[in-house]
Amino acid sequence: MNILTADTESAVAPNTLQVANDADLAALAAEGAFETIGRIDLNFPKFTDGRAFSQAVLLRRRFGFTGDIRATGDVLIDQLVQMSRSGFTSAVLAPGVDPATAERQFKRYASFYQGDAQQPLPHFARLEPA
């Protein structure tokens, strides 16, 4: 996951779509909104609002979006691993948060039993037959 700090984050880039938490992703997909987009920004207005997690999973699994999904807003470092597993590829940290501390979150957990947006197969299905 690409970790960005609030002071290095640039303004909205071309080919970027900012999706509201209550947006109808199926309607956007039907309109072809994701076809020419390179990055989708999903917002966490507060850390207790997890709708962006669901949106990221839907974008990856149901709508096949392969571009950058960026987490913005109230991004906490203890949620970064779950964000990555949900399909986020980048996150903008809140001001004052050390990116090195955020990177350490990914070293704590080497693998997972369940499948996710990055690796859809569960652990037992990835094992080589004996």
C-alpha positions as CSV (number, residue, x, y, z in Angstrom):
1,M,0.0,0.0,0.0
2,N,1.2,3.5,-0.9
3,I,1.2,5.6,2.3
4,L,0.9,9.3,1.8
5,T,1.1,12.1,4.3
6,A,-1.4,15.0,4.3
7,D,1.3,17.5,3.6
8,T,2.5,15.6,0.5
9,E,-0.9,14.7,-0.9
10,S,-1.6,16.7,-4.0
11,A,-4.9,18.0,-5.1
12,V,-7.3,15.8,-7.1
13,A,-5.4,14.5,-10.1
14,P,-6.9,14.1,-13.6
15,N,-8.8,10.9,-14.1
16,T,-9.7,10.8,-10.4
17,L,-13.2,10.2,-9.2
18,Q,-14.3,11.2,-5.7
19,V,-17.1,8.9,-4.6
20,A,-19.4,9.8,-1.7
21,N,-20.1,7.3,1.0
22,D,-23.7,7.0,0.1
23,A,-23.1,6.8,-3.7
24,D,-24.8,4.1,-5.7
25,L,-21.8,2.2,-7.2
26,A,-24.0,0.1,-9.4
27,A,-25.5,3.2,-11.0
28,L,-22.1,4.7,-11.5
29,A,-20.8,1.5,-13.1
30,A,-23.9,1.4,-15.4
31,E,-23.1,4.9,-16.5
32,G,-19.5,3.8,-17.3
33,A,-18.0,6.1,-14.7
34,F,-15.2,3.7,-13.9
35,E,-14.0,2.9,-17.4
36,T,-11.6,5.9,-17.9
37,I,-10.8,6.5,-14.3
38,G,-7.3,5.8,-12.9
39,R,-8.0,6.6,-9.3
40,I,-11.0,6.6,-7.0
41,D,-11.0,8.5,-3.7
42,L,-13.1,7.0,-1.0
43,N,-13.6,9.1,2.1
44,F,-13.6,8.1,5.8
45,P,-15.5,11.1,7.4
46,K,-14.8,9.6,10.8
47,F,-13.0,6.5,11.8
48,T,-16.2,4.8,12.9
49,D,-17.8,5.1,9.4
50,G,-16.8,2.0,7.5
51,R,-18.9,2.4,4.4
52,A,-15.7,3.0,2.3
53,F,-14.5,-0.5,3.2
54,S,-17.6,-2.0,1.6
55,Q,-17.2,0.3,-1.4
56,A,-13.6,-0.7,-2.0
57,V,-14.6,-4.4,-1.9
58,L,-17.4,-3.8,-4.3
59,L,-15.2,-1.8,-6.7
60,R,-12.7,-4.6,-6.8
61,R,-14.8,-7.7,-6.8
62,R,-18.1,-6.8,-8.4
63,F,-17.1,-4.0,-10.7
64,G,-13.6,-5.1,-11.6
65,F,-11.9,-1.8,-11.0
66,T,-8.1,-2.3,-11.2
67,G,-6.9,1.3,-10.7
68,D,-5.8,3.1,-7.5
69,I,-8.4,3.2,-4.7
70,R,-7.3,5.9,-2.2
71,A,-8.5,6.2,1.4
72,T,-8.9,9.8,2.5
73,G,-10.3,11.5,5.6
74,D,-10.0,10.1,9.1
75,V,-7.5,7.4,8.2
76,L,-6.1,5.6,11.3
77,I,-2.9,3.5,11.1
78,D,-4.5,0.6,12.8
79,Q,-7.0,0.3,9.9
80,L,-4.4,0.3,7.1
81,V,-4.0,-3.5,6.9
82,Q,-7.8,-4.0,6.7
83,M,-7.9,-1.2,4.1
84,S,-5.3,-3.0,2.0
85,R,-7.2,-6.3,2.3
86,S,-10.4,-4.5,1.2
87,G,-8.9,-3.3,-2.0
88,F,-7.3,0.1,-1.1
89,T,-3.9,0.7,-2.8
90,S,-3.1,4.0,-1.2
91,A,-4.0,6.0,1.9
92,V,-3.5,9.6,3.0
93,L,-2.6,9.8,6.7
94,A,-3.9,12.6,9.0
95,P,-1.5,15.5,9.7
96,G,1.2,14.6,12.2
97,V,1.0,10.8,11.8
98,D,4.4,9.2,11.1
99,P,4.4,7.2,7.9
100,A,7.1,4.9,9.3
101,T,4.7,3.9,12.1
102,A,2.1,3.2,9.5
103,E,4.4,1.0,7.5
104,R,5.1,-1.1,10.5
105,Q,1.5,-2.2,10.6
106,F,2.1,-4.4,7.5
107,K,5.1,-6.2,9.1
108,R,3.0,-7.4,12.0
109,Y,0.8,-9.7,10.0
110,A,2.6,-11.9,7.4
111,S,-0.4,-13.8,6.0
112,F,-4.1,-14.4,6.5
113,Y,-6.3,-17.5,6.4
114,Q,-9.2,-15.8,4.7
115,G,-9.3,-14.6,1.1
116,D,-9.5,-10.9,0.5
117,A,-9.5,-8.3,-2.4
118,Q,-5.7,-8.9,-2.9
119,Q,-5.8,-12.7,-2.7
120,P,-9.3,-14.1,-3.2
121,L,-8.3,-17.7,-2.4
122,P,-8.3,-18.7,1.3
123,H,-5.0,-20.1,2.8
124,F,-5.9,-23.8,2.4
125,A,-6.6,-23.3,-1.4
126,R,-3.2,-21.7,-1.9
127,L,-1.3,-24.6,-0.4
128,E,0.5,-27.0,-2.6
129,P,-1.0,-30.5,-2.7
130,A,0.9,-33.0,-0.5
